Structure formats: C-alpha cells, structure tokens
Amino acid sequence: MDRETAPHGLAVPIGVISGTGVSGLTLGGGVGWLTRADGLTADNLLSADVVLADGSLVRAAPDADAELLWGLRGGGGNFGVVTAMELRTVPLPPHPFVGAFIYEQPRWAEALRAYAA
C-alpha cells in the first residue's frame, strides 16, 4: 500500500509490520506509526463491501448501512465477509520521522520529562 500511496505524498495509517494483511489489520483495529496523528487503521475505513450470512452483498458506508460500518470499525467480529474496502489517505510529510525510543529503567524519569517538554 505504501508503495502506491507514497509517490503521491499520501499514506494510509497502517501497521508497523509489513507482513500483516491490510484487511485483517483494518478489521482488527490497526495500530501503526501514524496512529497518534491520524487514528487507527479502522478509523480510516470509509466503506466496505460485505457478504452477509444470507449471501447478500451490502455496502457499509456512512450513508448506507452505517451501523454495519460502525461494527466493522471496531465493534467486534463475525459481521460477514469483507470483499472490498475503501480507506482514507492522509498527507505524508516529505521526510517523515518515525521510530521507537527505548530507555532502560534507570532513565525512565528523565525520558518522561523530556517527552513532556
């Protein structure tokens, strides 16, 4: 997904492990590098095509089957089989800085003060 969106200066807030499938990540929440600024992957789910248990195909979107969309965005599971989804993109800075800072316990207080500042 990044390979297709980044050349356009866009990104979808997705996870930090590149081997995770986008569908499972989205329907499971989706915590990633952009979560603090742009929400979970599930928060950026705009619509989804879903096959229900009776075999019917529905489109879950804010203006059509909004409750199903709410459910897909974190209300649990077993709503149907998602066959397609539309995700919101967000602007990507030209040189994004992401990463994790890891501090040993003796430096936690110092790290928290620096983070607060």
C-alpha angles and dihedrals in degrees: 000000000000091000090059100041103038096068086061093050091253138116139182114224098249134156132288097242111076094204094064113102116243094231096053092041093051096045091045095052106264119229115197147145093289097046097104093054102031109020133243121321088253090057088060095052105118100177143343138199109227133188107215127212091264090057096253120136117227134176114228111206138135090269098038125043092347093172091058089050089051089052093049090051093063110311094119129272147281096072094130141285115307109218099174138008139190118215130195117243124215130204113271119214114239091246109021117196114211134155147111126270115210121196129185115238096260089063099044095101091049092047092050092050090051091047092050091050 
